[in-house]
Amino acid sequence: MSPKRALRVALVGRPNTGKSSLFNRLTGLNQKVGNYPGVTMEKHLGLAKIGSNTLAEVIDLPGVYSLHPSSDDERVVLDALTTASEAERSDVVVGLADGTNLKTCLFVFTQVLDLGFPAVLAVTMVDEMERRGAQLDLPALEAALGVRVVPVNSRTGMGFDALREAIASAKPSKQAPFFQPAGAHLPWLQKKQECIGAGLTYRAWLDGLSDPDFAAEVRESGRGPERARADEAIQRYRWVNQWLKKVYHYDPVRDRRAAARFDRFVVHPLWGSVLLFSVLFVLFQALFYGSSVPMDAIDGGIAQLSAWLNAALPAGFFNHFLTSGLLPGIAGVLIFLPQIALLFLFIALLEESGYMARVVFIMDRFMRPFGLSGKSVVPLVSGTACAIPAVMSSRNMESARERWLAIAVTPLMTCSARLPVYALIIGLVVPNTPWIGISLQGLTLFGLYALGFVAALTGSALLNRWVPQQKSAPFLMEMPPYRMPIGRNVFTAVWTRSKSFVVEAGKIIVSISVVLWFLANSGPKGLPNFSAEYEPMPIEESYLGSIGRGIQPVLAPLGYDWKISVAIASSFVAREVFVGTMATLYSVDGDDIAPVRERMAEEINPSTGEPYFNLAVGVSLLLFYAFALQCMSTLAVVVRETRSWRFALIQFAAYAGVAYLAAWSAFRFISYLSI
C-alpha cells in the first residue's frame, strides 16, 4: 500500500468563474471560516478526499484579475502564493477558467504557472460552452500550458473524478516561463533577486513591483512599475491569443444579445432602480415577517423548556441559573437564526443568479460619496430588520475598508428590536391625534426610521473623510451571465454562515448573558444564596441596580431617574429588555406594553409635581435608543466579524457619546420651550 499523504490545495481564478461552486463540490460541508493573518478578510477552508490515500485541505482564495496587488483581495492572494512559510505554502494550485471567457482567465493562470507551482487548470461553465456552441481542443491546450486541463460541471459533478486524479498527480508546467522580462528591467530584477535569495525570476518580478520601498529602483530603469506591468500584460496576452486561435472556437456576439436586452431593463437608471428596490422590499418583508413564525417557535420552545426545567428541578440557585441565566443567553443566539438563514439564502440566490453584480452597478454611483459601494445597500437595508444578520452580510463586500465602514454604521439603522421601546415611549408622550389626516405617532415612527438611514450615511461620510484612504483601485467588475442557482451552493452558504454565527458569536452572547444574570442576582449586600431556599434578588438591590444608580447622576442631565438608568443598563442584553425592566420596576405583571405605559404615565416628578414622562423626557429616550448600541448580540457579532474587541468597544463608546449628546440637546431644548 502507498503511504497516506496530505496536500494543501489553493483555488485561484478571476471572479465569477465558478470557484465557490467548485470549492463546495469538492469539500461538501467539511468547511470552516477563518481570517487571513493580519486582515479581517475571510478565508474558506475545507477538507476533500482526493484519492484513497490522499486528503487535501482546500483553500478558496479571493477572485482576482491579476497577481499584481491593486486591492486587498489581490494582496491576500499574492501573499498566500509567495509565503515563505512551509506550513502555509500550497502544494498544488487549481486554476479556474470560465469556458466562455478563457482569454482573461488564462492571463491569471499563466502567472501562477510562472511561480513554479504544480498546477491543474479546471475549465468551468462547460454547459454554457456547449449551449453557445463553443469548442475547446483540450489536448492542444494541455500541450501549450504543460499541465493537465480538466473540464468540470459543478452542477452535475461531471469531471470531478478526473480533477481529483489530476490534483493528486499535479506537476509544475513543462513549458518555458510564459513571461520573460528583458531589456531595461533586467538590472533592477537581478538586484531584487539577490535581495530575496535564490528563486524563480517571476517571484522576484512580483516582489519588486509590489514593494513600495523598491519603486525607486524600478523607476531608474526608465520604465516604472505601471509600464513594467503593461509590458508583462502585452507579452502574456500575445501568447494567450496565439493559443486560443488554435484551440478555441467561439462567436460571443450571438450569445450576448439576449442578456444585453435583459440588462437594458435590469441596469436602467430608472427601471433598474425600481426593480432593485422591489427586490429589497421583498427581502426586507421576508426577513421581518417570514422569520416571525420560526422565531416565535424558537422563543416558545425555549420558554416551554424553561418552564419544564423550573417544574422538574428543585427550587434553588441552580434552577434559577438555568432558567433565567443560561437559557435566555442560548435563546439570544438561536432566536436570530431564522433571520440570518433567510438573509444568507437571499444573498446566495442573488449571487448565484448573477443579479448581485447588477445591484453593485446600480447602487455604486449613489453610495460612493459616502465611502461605500453598491454592495453596502444589502447590510443597510437588512439592518432595518436586525443589525446582526446585516453586519454578517457585509462579508459579501470585497473591499476591507468599505466593509469596515458598513459594519461601523449599519447598527444606526432602526432595527426591529427598537420597536417595543419606540412603541412604549411614542404612545406615552406623542398624542394619538391626526394632523391633516396623518397620525402623529406613525409620523414619529417614520421619522425615527428616516433618522437612522440619514445617520448611517452621514456617519459613513464622516468616517470616510477622517480615516486615511488608500490609493483607490480602478473599479473593475464583470457582468456574469444569468444562471439558475445551484442548490448545493445555496445550501452550503446558508449552512456554513449560520453555523459560524452560532459557534463564534454564540459563545460571546451566552457568556455576556450569564455575566449580566449574575450582576442582576447579586449585590453589595451579598452574593446569591446557593441554598435550596434561593430567592431572586430585587433588581434595584443588585449590582445591576447599583450600576443603574451609579450612572444615574451621569444620565440625570438627560432627564432620567434611577429607574430609567437601571432599564438602560439592563437593556444591554437587548434593547427590548427596556420594556420588561420598566415593567418589573413599576411592578407590572407581564410584558404587555399598555399596562407599563399606564403606570409610567402616572409617575409624578417630585420636583415639579407634573407627570414625569413628558415630551422632553420621551424625545430624549427616543433619540438615545436611536443612536446607542444597546445590544450585546450586535456587539458580539461586530467582534466576530472584525476580529477586534478594540473596534467594537470604540464603536460602542462612540455611539454612546452621540446618543448622550443628542438626548441631552433634545431634553434641554424641549424643556426650554416648555418654560
C-alpha positions in Angstrom: 0.0 0.0 0.0 1.2 3.5 -0.8 1.7 5.8 2.2 -1.0 8.3 3.1 -0.3 11.9 2.4 -1.8 15.3 2.9 -1.9 18.2 0.3 -2.6 21.9 0.6 -4.6 22.9 -2.5 -5.3 26.6 -3.4 -8.1 27.6 -5.8 -7.1 30.6 -7.9 -9.1 32.4 -10.5 -11.0 35.5 -11.6 -14.3 36.5 -10.0 -17.4 34.8 -11.5 -15.5 31.7 -12.7 -17.4 29.2 -10.5 -14.6 29.0 -7.9 -17.0 28.8 -5.0 -19.1 26.2 -6.7 -16.1 24.0 -7.3 -15.0 24.5 -3.7 -18.4 23.5 -2.4 -18.5 20.4 -4.6 -15.0 19.3 -3.5 -15.4 19.8 0.2 -19.2 19.5 0.9 -19.9 20.6 4.4 -16.4 19.9 5.6 -15.7 23.6 5.7 -14.7 26.2 8.2 -14.4 30.0 8.1 -11.3 31.9 9.3 -9.4 35.1 8.6 -6.2 35.7 6.7 -3.3 36.6 9.0 -3.3 40.4 9.7 -6.5 41.2 7.8 -10.3 40.9 8.5 -11.0 39.3 5.1 -12.4 35.9 5.5 -10.9 32.7 4.1 -12.8 29.5 3.5 -11.0 26.2 4.2 -12.3 22.7 3.5 -11.2 19.1 3.6 -11.6 16.9 0.4 -10.6 13.3 -0.2 -8.5 13.4 -3.4 -7.7 9.7 -3.6 -7.7 6.6 -1.5 -4.5 7.7 0.3 -4.7 11.5 -0.1 -6.5 14.1 1.9 -6.4 17.7 0.8 -7.0 21.0 2.7 -8.6 23.2 0.0 -8.3 27.0 0.3 -10.8 29.2 -1.6 -8.7 32.3 -2.4 -10.5 35.5 -3.4 -11.2 36.1 -7.0 -8.5 38.3 -8.6 -7.8 39.9 -12.0 -4.1 39.7 -11.6 -1.4 38.8 -9.1 -0.1 42.4 -9.1 -1.9 43.7 -6.0 -4.0 46.7 -6.6 -6.7 45.7 -4.0 -6.9 43.8 -0.7 -8.0 40.7 -2.5 -5.0 40.6 -4.8 -2.7 41.3 -1.9 -4.1 38.4 0.0 -3.7 36.0 -3.0 -0.1 37.2 -3.7 0.9 36.7 0.0 -0.7 33.3 0.0 1.2 32.2 -3.1 4.5 33.7 -2.2 4.7 33.0 1.5 8.0 31.6 2.8 6.2 29.6 5.5 6.2 25.9 4.7 3.1 25.4 6.8 1.2 28.0 4.7 2.6 27.2 1.3 0.3 25.5 -1.2 1.4 22.1 -2.7 -0.9 22.4 -5.7 -2.8 25.3 -7.3 -6.0 24.7 -9.2 -6.6 27.5 -11.6 -10.2 28.2 -12.6 -11.1 29.3 -16.1 -14.6 30.2 -17.3 -15.0 28.3 -20.6 -16.9 31.3 -22.1 -14.1 33.8 -21.1 -10.8 31.9 -21.4 -8.7 34.8 -22.6 -8.7 36.8 -19.4 -8.7 33.7 -17.2 -5.6 32.3 -18.8 -3.7 35.5 -18.0 -4.0 34.8 -14.3 -3.3 31.1 -14.7 0.0 31.7 -16.6 1.1 34.0 -13.7 0.5 31.1 -11.4 2.5 28.7 -13.6 5.4 31.1 -13.7 5.6 30.8 -9.9 6.5 27.2 -10.4 3.6 25.6 -8.7 2.3 22.1 -9.5 -1.0 23.1 -11.1 -4.1 22.0 -12.8 -6.5 24.1 -14.9 -10.2 23.4 -14.3 -12.4 24.7 -17.1 -15.8 25.6 -15.7 -19.1 26.6 -17.3 -18.8 23.7 -19.8 -22.6 23.5 -20.0 -22.6 27.2 -21.1 -19.9 26.4 -23.6 -21.9 23.6 -25.1 -25.1 25.7 -25.2 -23.2 28.5 -27.0 -21.6 26.2 -29.5 -18.0 26.8 -28.2 -15.4 24.2 -29.0 -12.1 23.6 -27.0 -9.3 21.4 -28.1 -8.2 20.1 -24.7 -5.1 18.1 -25.8 -3.8 21.2 -27.6 -4.3 23.5 -24.7 -2.6 21.0 -22.3 0.4 20.9 -24.7 0.5 24.7 -24.7 0.3 25.1 -20.9 2.3 22.0 -20.0 -0.3 20.9 -17.3 -3.5 18.9 -17.1 -6.7 20.7 -18.3 -9.9 19.2 -16.9 -13.5 20.4 -17.9 -15.9 20.3 -14.9 -19.5 20.9 -14.2 -20.2 21.7 -10.5 -23.9 21.3 -11.0 -23.8 17.7 -12.2 -20.4 16.7 -10.8 -19.0 15.9 -14.3 -15.2 15.8 -14.4 -14.6 15.9 -10.6 -13.1 12.4 -10.5 -10.7 13.4 -13.2 -10.0 16.6 -11.4 -9.1 14.8 -8.1 -6.8 12.4 -10.0 -5.1 15.5 -11.7 -4.6 17.2 -8.3 -3.0 14.1 -6.8 -0.5 13.8 -9.7 0.0 17.5 -10.5 3.4 18.7 -11.6 4.8 22.1 -12.5 4.5 23.2 -16.1 6.9 21.6 -18.5 6.9 24.7 -20.7 9.3 27.6 -20.5 8.2 30.7 -18.5 5.3 32.4 -20.2 6.7 35.8 -19.4 10.4 36.6 -19.7 11.5 40.1 -18.6 14.1 41.6 -20.8 15.9 44.9 -21.6 15.7 47.7 -19.1 14.0 45.5 -16.5 17.0 43.2 -16.0 19.2 45.4 -13.8 16.6 46.0 -11.1 15.3 42.5 -11.4 18.7 41.0 -10.8 19.2 43.2 -7.8 15.8 42.2 -6.3 16.6 38.6 -6.9 19.8 38.9 -4.9 17.9 40.6 -2.1 15.4 37.8 -1.7 17.8 35.0 -2.4 17.8 32.3 -5.0 14.4 31.6 -6.5 12.3 32.0 -9.6 12.7 35.1 -11.7 8.9 35.8 -11.7 8.8 35.6 -7.9 11.4 38.5 -7.8 9.4 40.3 -10.5 6.2 40.3 -8.5 8.1 41.2 -5.3 9.9 44.1 -6.9 6.8 45.7 -8.4 4.7 45.3 -5.3 7.4 46.6 -2.9 6.9 50.4 -2.4 10.4 50.7 -0.9 11.8 49.3 -4.2 9.8 51.5 -6.5 12.7 54.0 -7.0 14.9 51.2 -8.2 12.4 50.2 -10.8 11.9 53.8 -12.0 15.6 54.2 -12.5 15.3 51.8 -15.4 13.1 54.4 -17.2 10.1 52.1 -17.2 8.3 52.5 -13.9 6.1 49.8 -12.2 3.0 50.7 -14.2 4.9 50.4 -17.5 6.5 47.2 -16.3 3.1 45.6 -15.6 1.9 46.8 -19.0 4.9 45.1 -20.7 4.0 41.9 -18.9 0.4 42.1 -19.9 1.3 42.7 -23.6 3.6 39.7 -23.7 1.2 37.3 -21.8 -1.8 38.3 -24.0 0.3 37.8 -27.1 0.9 34.2 -26.1 -2.7 33.6 -25.0 -4.1 35.0 -28.2 -1.9 32.7 -30.3 -3.1 29.6 -28.3 -6.7 30.5 -28.5 -6.7 30.9 -32.2 -5.7 27.3 -32.5 -7.6 25.6 -29.6 -10.8 27.6 -29.0 -13.6 28.5 -31.4 -16.5 30.7 -30.2 -18.6 33.5 -31.5 -19.7 35.6 -28.5 -21.9 38.1 -30.4 -24.8 35.8 -30.9 -24.8 34.7 -27.2 -24.7 38.2 -25.7 -27.8 39.5 -27.4 -30.4 38.0 -25.1 -28.5 39.0 -21.9 -27.9 42.5 -23.3 -31.6 43.0 -24.0 -32.5 42.0 -20.4 -29.7 44.1 -19.0 -31.2 47.2 -20.7 -34.0 46.9 -18.2 -32.2 45.5 -15.2 -29.4 48.2 -15.1 -31.5 51.0 -16.5 -31.2 54.1 -14.2 -34.9 54.3 -13.6 -36.4 50.8 -14.2 -33.4 49.1 -12.8 -33.7 51.1 -9.6 -37.5 50.3 -9.4 -36.6 46.6 -9.8 -33.9 46.8 -7.2 -36.0 48.4 -4.5 -38.8 46.0 -5.3 -36.3 43.1 -4.6 -35.1 44.8 -1.5 -38.6 45.4 -0.3 -39.4 41.7 -0.7 -36.2 40.8 1.1 -37.0 43.1 4.0 -40.5 41.8 4.2 -39.3 38.2 4.2 -36.7 39.0 6.9 -39.3 40.7 9.0 -42.4 38.6 8.5 -41.0 35.3 7.1 -38.8 34.8 10.1 -41.5 35.6 12.6 -43.0 32.1 12.8 -39.8 30.2 13.3 -38.5 32.9 15.7 -41.8 32.6 17.7 -41.4 28.8 17.6 -37.8 29.0 19.0 -38.9 31.6 21.6 -41.9 29.4 22.6 -39.7 26.3 22.7 -37.2 27.9 24.9 -40.0 29.2 27.2 -41.5 25.7 27.4 -38.1 24.1 28.2 -37.5 26.8 30.8 -41.0 26.1 32.4 -40.3 22.3 32.3 -36.9 22.7 34.0 -38.4 25.1 36.5 -41.0 22.4 37.4 -38.7 19.4 37.2 -35.8 20.8 39.2 -36.0 21.7 42.9 -36.3 25.4 43.6 -32.9 27.0 44.2 -29.9 28.7 42.7 -29.2 26.1 40.0 -32.8 26.2 38.8 -32.8 30.0 38.6 -29.3 30.0 36.9 -30.6 27.6 34.1 -34.0 29.2 33.5 -33.0 32.9 34.0 -29.3 33.0 33.1 -28.2 30.3 30.7 -31.3 29.6 28.7 -32.0 33.2 27.9 -28.5 33.5 26.6 -28.9 30.5 24.4 -32.3 31.9 23.2 -30.5 35.2 22.4 -28.4 33.2 19.9 -31.0 30.8 18.4 -33.7 33.5 18.1 -31.7 35.2 15.3 -31.0 32.0 13.3 -34.2 32.3 11.1 -33.3 35.9 10.1 -29.7 35.0 9.5 -30.5 31.9 7.4 -33.1 33.8 5.4 -30.7 36.7 4.7 -27.9 34.5 3.5 -30.4 32.5 1.5 -31.4 35.6 -0.4 -27.8 36.7 -0.8 -26.8 33.3 -2.1 -29.7 33.3 -4.6 -28.8 36.9 -5.8 -25.1 35.9 -6.2 -25.8 32.6 -7.9 -28.3 34.1 -10.4 -25.9 36.9 -11.4 -28.1 39.7 -10.2 -25.9 40.8 -7.3 -23.3 42.2 -9.8 -26.1 44.3 -11.3 -27.0 45.6 -7.8 -23.5 46.7 -7.3 -23.5 48.5 -10.6 -26.8 50.3 -10.0 -26.1 51.5 -6.4 -22.4 52.1 -6.7 -22.7 55.7 -8.0 -25.1 56.7 -5.2 -23.1 55.1 -2.4 -19.6 56.3 -3.5 -19.8 59.8 -2.0 -20.4 58.2 1.4 -17.3 55.9 1.1 -19.4 52.8 0.4 -20.0 50.7 -2.6 -23.1 49.3 -4.2 -22.9 46.2 -2.1 -23.4 48.3 1.0 -27.1 48.6 0.3 -27.7 45.0 1.4 -26.4 45.4 5.0 -28.0 48.8 5.3 -31.5 47.7 4.2 -31.4 44.4 6.1 -30.3 46.4 9.2 -33.9 47.6 9.5 -34.8 44.1 10.4 -31.8 43.2 12.6 -28.3 44.5 12.8 -26.9 41.0 13.5 -27.5 39.4 10.1 -26.9 42.8 8.5 -23.4 43.1 9.9 -22.8 39.5 8.8 -24.0 40.2 5.3 -21.0 42.7 4.9 -18.9 39.6 4.2 -20.2 40.0 0.7 -18.1 43.1 0.2 -14.6 42.6 -1.2 -13.0 45.9 -0.1 -11.9 45.6 3.6 -12.2 49.4 4.0 -15.8 49.6 2.7 -16.7 46.5 4.8 -15.2 48.3 7.8 -17.4 51.4 7.1 -20.5 49.3 6.6 -20.0 47.5 9.9 -19.4 50.8 11.6 -22.6 52.4 10.5 -25.1 49.6 10.0 -26.2 49.5 13.7 -27.5 53.0 13.3 -30.4 51.7 11.1 -33.6 51.3 13.0 -33.9 47.6 13.7 -37.0 45.6 14.9 -35.6 45.4 18.5 -36.1 49.1 18.9 -39.8 48.9 18.0 -41.0 47.8 21.5 -39.1 50.8 23.1 -40.4 53.2 20.4 -44.0 51.9 20.8 -43.8 52.4 24.6 -42.4 55.9 24.5 -44.3 57.2 21.5 -47.6 56.0 23.0 -46.6 57.7 26.2 -45.6 61.2 25.0 -47.0 61.7 21.5 -50.7 62.3 21.3 -52.7 59.8 19.2 -54.4 62.6 17.2 -54.3 63.1 13.5 -52.6 66.0 11.9 -54.0 66.9 8.5 -55.2 63.3 8.3 -51.8 61.8 9.3 -51.2 60.0 12.6 -48.6 61.9 14.7 -47.5 58.6 16.3 -47.0 57.0 12.9 -45.2 60.1 11.6 -42.9 60.0 14.6 -42.0 56.3 14.0 -41.4 57.1 10.3 -39.1 59.9 11.3 -37.1 57.6 13.5 -36.6 55.2 10.6 -35.5 58.1 8.4 -33.2 59.4 11.1 -31.4 56.0 11.3 -30.8 56.0 7.5 -29.6 59.6 7.4 -27.4 59.0 10.4 -25.8 55.9 8.8 -25.0 57.7 5.6 -23.7 60.8 7.5 -21.6 58.6 9.8 -20.1 56.8 6.8 -19.3 60.1 5.0 -17.6 61.5 8.1 -15.6 58.3 8.7 -14.6 58.3 5.0 -13.1 61.8 5.5 -11.4 61.1 8.8 -10.0 57.6 8.1 -6.9 57.7 5.9 -7.7 56.4 2.4 -5.6 54.1 0.5 -4.9 54.8 -3.2 -8.2 53.9 -4.8 -8.0 51.0 -7.2 -9.9 51.2 -10.5 -13.4 49.8 -10.3 -13.4 46.6 -12.2 -16.4 44.3 -12.5 -17.6 41.7 -14.9 -21.3 41.2 -15.5 -21.7 37.4 -15.1 -24.2 35.6 -17.2 -27.6 34.9 -15.7 -27.7 31.4 -14.3 -30.1 29.1 -12.4 -28.8 29.0 -8.8 -27.1 25.7 -7.8 -29.0 24.2 -4.8 -25.8 22.7 -3.3 -24.1 26.1 -3.3 -27.1 27.9 -1.8 -27.5 25.3 1.0 -23.7 25.2 1.8 -23.6 29.0 2.0 -26.6 29.2 4.4 -25.3 26.3 6.5 -21.7 27.4 6.9 -22.5 31.0 7.7 -25.3 30.2 10.1 -23.0 27.7 11.8 -20.3 30.3 12.1 -22.7 32.7 13.9 -23.9 30.0 16.4 -20.4 28.8 17.2 -18.4 32.1 17.2 -20.8 34.9 18.1 -22.9 32.5 20.3 -20.1 31.9 22.7 -19.8 35.7 23.3 -23.5 36.2 23.6 -24.1 33.4 26.1 -21.1 34.5 28.2 -22.3 38.1 28.4 -25.8 36.9 29.3 -24.5 34.8 32.2 -22.4 37.7 33.5 -25.4 40.1 33.3 -27.6 37.5 35.1 -25.0 37.3 37.9 -25.0 41.1 38.2 -28.8 41.2 38.3 -28.9 38.5 41.1 -26.1 39.5 43.4 -25.4 42.8 45.1 -23.4 44.8 47.6 -25.3 43.0 50.4 -24.0 39.6 49.4 -23.7 37.0 46.7 -26.6 34.8 45.6 -27.8 32.3 48.2 -26.7 29.0 46.8 -29.1 27.1 49.1 -32.4 25.5 48.1 -34.2 28.5 49.6 -32.7 30.8 47.0 -34.9 33.8 46.1 -34.1 36.2 43.3 -32.8 39.5 44.5 -34.8 42.6 43.7 -33.2 44.2 40.7 -32.9 47.6 42.5 -30.7 45.9 45.2 -28.5 44.1 42.7 -25.2 45.0 41.2 -27.0 45.9 38.0 -29.3 48.1 40.0 -26.3 49.6 41.7 -24.8 50.2 38.2 -28.0 51.9 37.2 -28.0 54.1 40.4 -24.3 54.7 39.9 -24.7 56.0 36.3 -27.9 57.9 37.2 -26.0 61.1 38.1 -24.4 60.9 34.6 -27.8 60.4 33.0 -29.6 62.9 35.1 -28.9 65.8 32.6 -30.9 63.7 30.1 -33.9 63.8 32.4 -33.5 60.2 33.6 -34.2 58.9 37.1 -32.7 55.8 38.6 -35.4 53.5 37.2 -34.7 54.6 33.6 -30.9 54.3 34.4 -31.4 50.7 35.6 -33.5 49.9 32.5 -30.8 51.4 30.2 -28.1 49.3 32.0 -30.2 46.1 31.7 -31.2 46.7 28.1 -27.6 46.0 27.0 -28.8 42.4 26.9 -31.2 43.5 24.1 -32.9 46.8 23.5 -36.4 45.4 24.0 -35.4 44.4 27.6 -36.0 48.1 28.5 -39.8 47.4 28.4 -39.5 44.3 30.7 -37.3 46.1 33.1 -39.6 49.0 33.4 -42.5 46.6 33.9 -40.5 45.0 36.8 -39.6 48.3 38.4 -43.2 49.5 38.2 -44.5 46.1 39.4 -46.5 45.3 36.3 -47.1 41.6 35.6 -46.2 40.5 32.1 -44.5 42.4 29.3 -47.7 43.9 27.8 -46.8 47.5 26.8 -50.2 49.1 27.6 -50.1 48.4 31.4 -46.5 49.5 31.6 -47.4 52.7 29.7 -50.3 53.4 32.1 -48.2 53.0 35.2 -45.4 55.2 33.7 -48.0 57.9 32.8 -49.0 58.0 36.5 -45.4 58.7 37.6 -45.1 62.2 39.1 -41.9 64.2 39.1 -41.4 65.2 42.8 -39.6 68.4 41.8 -42.4 69.8 39.6 -45.5 67.9 40.7 -46.2 67.2 37.0 -46.1 63.9 35.0 -42.5 62.7 34.9 -42.7 61.3 31.4 -43.3 64.5 29.5 -42.4 65.3 25.8 -38.8 66.3 26.8 -38.0 63.0 28.6 -39.8 61.0 25.8 -37.9 62.5 22.9 -34.7 62.3 24.9 -35.2 58.5 25.3 -36.2 58.0 21.7 -33.0 59.7 20.5 -30.9 57.8 23.0 -32.1 54.5 21.7 -31.9 55.7 18.1 -28.2 56.1 18.4 -26.9 54.0 21.4 -25.6 50.5 20.6 -27.7 48.8 23.4 -27.4 45.3 22.1 -24.8 42.7 23.3 -25.6 40.4 20.4 -24.7 43.1 17.8 -21.5 43.9 19.8 -20.6 40.2 19.8 -21.2 39.9 16.0 -19.1 43.0 15.4 -16.2 41.4 17.4 -16.7 38.2 15.4 -16.7 39.9 12.0 -13.9 42.4 12.7 -11.8 40.1 14.9 -11.3 43.1 17.1 -12.6 43.9 20.6 -11.0 47.3 20.2 -13.1 48.2 17.2 -16.3 47.0 18.9 -15.6 48.9 22.1 -14.7 52.1 20.2 -17.9 51.8 18.2 -19.9 51.2 21.4 -18.3 54.3 23.1 -18.8 56.5 20.0 -22.5 55.6 19.7 -23.0 56.2 23.4 -21.4 59.6 23.1 -23.6 60.6 20.1 -26.7 59.2 21.8 -25.9 61.2 25.0 -25.3 64.4 23.1 -28.5 64.0 21.0 -30.6 63.1 24.1 -29.2 66.0 26.1 -29.7 68.5 23.4 -33.3 67.4 22.8 -34.2 67.4 26.5 -32.7 70.8 27.1 -34.3 72.3 24.0 -37.8 71.0 24.6 -37.6 71.8 28.3 -36.6 75.4 27.4 -39.6 75.7 25.0 -41.9 74.4 27.7 -41.0 77.0 30.3 
